[in-house]
Amino acid sequence: MDGSCKTRYPLLLIHGAGFRDLKWPVYWGRIPGALEKRGAVIFYGNQDCWGSTETNAAAIKGRIAEILTETGRDKVNIIAHSKGGLEARMAASALGCGPWIASITTVCTPHRGSRTLDRLFRAAKPVFGAAAFAVDNWIRLVGDKKPDFLRLCEDLTTTAMEGFNEANPDVSGVWYQSFACVMKHPLSDINLSTANFILNRLEGPNDGLVSAESALWGADAHVLRGRGFRGLSHLDAIDLRRSPLSRRKGEGVGDICEFYLDVVRDLKDRGF
């Protein structure tokens, strides 16, 4: 077996909003299999899909404790997508899990919130309230324990995120890195074409949901760009297509699995 991804500490993959950790379909596509084939030990967050940042962070804290008990290790490496990165940061900081975490890698996480969401709230907050009622009641039927769609959306406004960042500074002893993804144009991902078009005008380059400006956090912050026609969307970052993004040679990400393999190999090289 190729042990290039056999890190000192197990990996905890934390999903974003709107999805759950299910055996099928796997939120992370081919990525876990590629990592495990190379020696990685992987666990999942199993938090609510529409829970608030606060309630999901508490669930992540409990999950970390379970993983440490099961593995006998004293820390985990966290790789988190989208809002999951905020939950990881809160667990590490405000909830005191920093001593149990070696590293936090965030991908497409809205660390500074969304100016587009600010405008939508100002223009149509009653619509969010009605949607929240419907979403919360439906999602309880499929397993969410504490869904709170309205609170989730409010948590991602720029004002709320300013308060969040003040309350959840990076923890000394935890290594943080962040990655933003950028679509080349609205047709890069038809699922996010309208959102990408709007965000381009309001917030600049983005992945169809999160601007690059918002996703970059800390000194080790990087913008990922894909090869070829598509670029990289918010959904490409979790291998929604289940196939390479581009078979062209050259600069940029051609297969998202290779990106995650490189991330985990680097964690191993750093002693994590």
C-alpha positions in Angstrom: 0.0 0.0 0.0 1.1 3.5 -0.8 1.5 5.2 2.7 2.0 8.7 1.4 -1.2 10.0 3.1 -0.8 8.1 6.4 -0.7 11.1 8.7 0.3 11.0 12.3 -3.2 12.1 13.3 -6.5 10.9 11.8 -8.4 13.1 9.3 -11.8 14.5 10.2 -13.8 15.6 7.1 -16.4 18.2 7.8 -19.2 18.8 5.3 -20.9 22.1 4.5 -24.5 23.3 4.7 -27.4 21.5 2.9 -25.8 18.0 3.0 -25.3 15.1 5.4 -22.6 12.5 5.7 -24.3 9.5 4.0 -22.7 6.3 2.8 -24.4 7.0 -0.5 -24.1 9.5 -2.1 -20.8 10.3 -0.5 -20.5 14.1 0.0 -16.8 14.0 -0.9 -17.1 11.9 -4.0 -13.9 9.9 -4.9 -11.8 11.9 -2.4 -12.0 9.6 0.7 -11.3 6.5 -1.4 -8.2 8.1 -2.9 -6.9 9.1 0.5 -7.6 5.8 2.2 -5.9 4.0 -0.7 -2.8 5.8 0.3 -3.0 5.1 4.0 -5.2 7.9 5.4 -7.5 7.2 8.4 -10.7 9.1 7.8 -13.7 10.1 10.0 -16.7 12.3 9.2 -18.3 15.2 11.1 -21.9 13.8 11.0 -23.3 17.2 12.0 -26.7 18.6 10.9 -27.0 19.8 7.3 -29.0 22.9 8.2 -27.8 23.5 11.8 -26.5 26.8 13.0 -22.7 27.3 13.2 -23.0 27.2 17.0 -25.0 23.9 17.3 -22.9 22.2 14.7 -19.6 23.3 16.3 -20.8 21.6 19.5 -21.5 18.5 17.6 -18.1 18.6 16.1 -16.6 18.9 19.6 -18.4 15.7 20.6 -17.2 14.0 17.4 -13.6 14.9 18.0 -13.8 13.3 21.5 -15.3 10.1 20.0 -12.5 9.9 17.4 -9.7 10.4 20.0 -11.3 7.6 22.2 -11.6 5.3 19.2 -8.1 5.8 17.8 -6.1 6.4 21.0 -4.6 9.5 19.3 -4.5 12.9 21.1 -5.3 15.1 18.0 -7.0 15.2 14.7 -6.4 16.9 11.4 -9.5 18.7 10.1 -10.4 19.3 6.5 -13.6 21.3 6.1 -15.6 22.4 3.2 -17.8 25.6 3.1 -19.6 26.4 6.4 -17.9 23.3 7.9 -14.8 25.4 8.2 -16.5 27.9 10.5 -17.7 25.1 12.7 -14.2 23.7 12.9 -12.8 27.1 13.8 -15.5 27.6 16.5 -14.9 24.2 17.9 -11.1 24.9 18.1 -11.5 28.4 19.6 -14.7 29.2 21.5 -15.4 25.6 22.5 -11.8 24.8 23.6 -10.9 22.0 21.3 -7.6 23.6 20.2 -5.5 21.2 22.2 -7.1 18.3 20.3 -6.6 19.7 16.8 -3.3 19.6 14.9 -4.4 21.4 11.8 -7.5 23.0 10.2 -7.7 23.1 6.4 -10.7 25.0 5.0 -11.9 24.9 1.4 -14.4 27.4 0.0 -15.3 28.6 3.5 -17.0 32.0 3.9 -14.7 33.4 6.6 -15.8 37.0 6.0 -19.4 36.3 5.2 -21.3 37.3 2.0 -22.1 40.8 0.9 -24.7 39.3 -1.5 -26.5 37.7 1.4 -26.4 41.1 3.2 -28.4 42.5 0.3 -30.8 39.6 0.1 -31.6 39.9 3.8 -32.3 43.6 3.6 -34.5 43.1 0.6 -36.4 40.0 1.5 -35.9 38.8 5.1 -39.6 37.7 5.4 -39.0 35.3 2.5 -36.1 33.7 4.4 -38.4 33.3 7.4 -41.0 31.4 5.4 -38.3 29.3 3.7 -36.8 28.5 7.1 -40.1 27.2 8.4 -40.4 24.8 5.5 -36.8 23.7 5.4 -36.6 23.1 9.2 -39.7 21.0 9.3 -38.8 18.9 6.3 -35.1 18.3 7.2 -36.1 17.0 10.7 -37.7 14.1 8.9 -34.4 13.0 7.4 -32.3 13.2 10.5 -31.3 16.8 11.5 -31.6 17.2 15.2 -31.4 21.0 15.5 -32.1 22.6 12.1 -32.1 26.4 12.0 -32.1 27.6 8.4 -32.8 31.3 9.3 -30.0 31.4 11.9 -27.6 29.7 9.5 -28.2 32.4 6.9 -27.9 35.2 9.5 -24.6 33.6 10.7 -23.2 34.2 7.2 -23.8 37.9 6.8 -20.7 40.1 6.9 -21.8 41.7 10.2 -22.3 38.4 11.9 -18.9 37.1 10.6 -17.1 40.1 11.9 -18.3 39.2 15.4 -17.5 35.5 14.8 -13.9 36.3 13.8 -13.4 38.4 16.9 -14.8 35.7 19.1 -12.9 32.9 17.3 -9.3 33.9 16.7 -6.9 31.3 15.4 -5.6 29.1 18.3 -1.9 29.0 19.0 -0.6 25.5 18.3 -3.1 24.7 15.5 -1.9 25.1 12.0 -4.4 26.8 9.7 -4.6 27.0 5.9 -7.3 28.0 3.5 -8.2 27.5 -0.1 -10.6 29.5 -2.3 -11.9 28.2 -5.7 -12.7 30.4 -8.7 -15.0 29.7 -11.6 -13.7 31.1 -14.9 -17.2 32.2 -16.0 -20.9 31.5 -15.3 -20.9 28.5 -17.7 -18.1 26.8 -15.7 -20.8 25.0 -13.6 -24.4 25.2 -14.8 -25.6 24.4 -11.3 -24.1 27.7 -10.0 -24.2 29.9 -13.1 -26.7 32.4 -12.0 -25.1 32.8 -8.5 -21.7 33.1 -10.1 -22.9 35.8 -12.4 -24.4 37.8 -9.5 -21.4 37.4 -7.2 -19.0 38.4 -9.9 -20.7 41.8 -9.9 -21.2 42.2 -6.2 -18.1 40.5 -4.7 -15.6 39.7 -7.4 -14.1 36.3 -8.4 -16.0 33.4 -6.7 -16.8 29.7 -6.8 -20.5 30.2 -7.4 -21.4 30.6 -3.7 -18.4 32.0 -1.8 -16.1 34.8 -3.0 -12.4 34.3 -3.1 -12.0 37.3 -0.8 -14.2 35.7 1.8 -12.6 32.2 1.5 -9.0 33.3 2.1 -8.1 33.2 5.8 -4.7 33.5 7.5 -1.2 33.6 6.3 -1.4 30.2 4.4 -4.2 31.2 2.0 -4.4 30.1 -1.6 -6.6 30.5 -4.7 -7.2 27.3 -6.6 -7.7 27.6 -10.4 -8.7 24.8 -12.7 -7.3 23.9 -16.0 -9.3 24.3 -19.2 -12.8 25.7 -19.6 -14.4 25.3 -16.2 -12.3 26.6 -13.5 -13.3 25.3 -10.0 -16.7 25.7 -8.5 -18.0 25.3 -4.9 -19.3 21.9 -6.0 -16.2 20.9 -7.9 -14.3 21.3 -4.6 -16.1 18.2 -3.3 -15.9 16.2 -6.5 -19.6 16.4 -7.5 -18.7 15.3 -11.0 -16.9 12.2 -9.8 -14.3 12.6 -12.6 -11.3 14.7 -13.5 -12.2 18.3 -14.2 -9.8 18.5 -17.2 -7.4 16.1 -18.8 -5.3 18.9 -20.2 -1.7 19.3 -19.1 -0.5 22.5 -17.5 -1.0 24.9 -14.6 -4.0 24.5 -12.2 -6.1 21.7 -10.8 -7.0 19.0 -13.3 -8.4 16.4 -10.8 -9.7 17.6 -7.4 -8.6 14.3 -5.9 -5.0 15.2 -6.6 -5.4 18.4 -4.8 -6.5 16.7 -1.6 -3.8 14.1 -1.9 -1.2 16.9 -2.1 -2.8 18.6 1.0 -2.7 15.4 3.1 0.8 14.6 2.0 1.9 18.0 3.1 0.2 17.5 6.5 2.2 14.3 6.8 5.5 16.0 5.9 4.8 18.6 8.6 4.5 15.9 11.2 0.7 16.2 11.5 
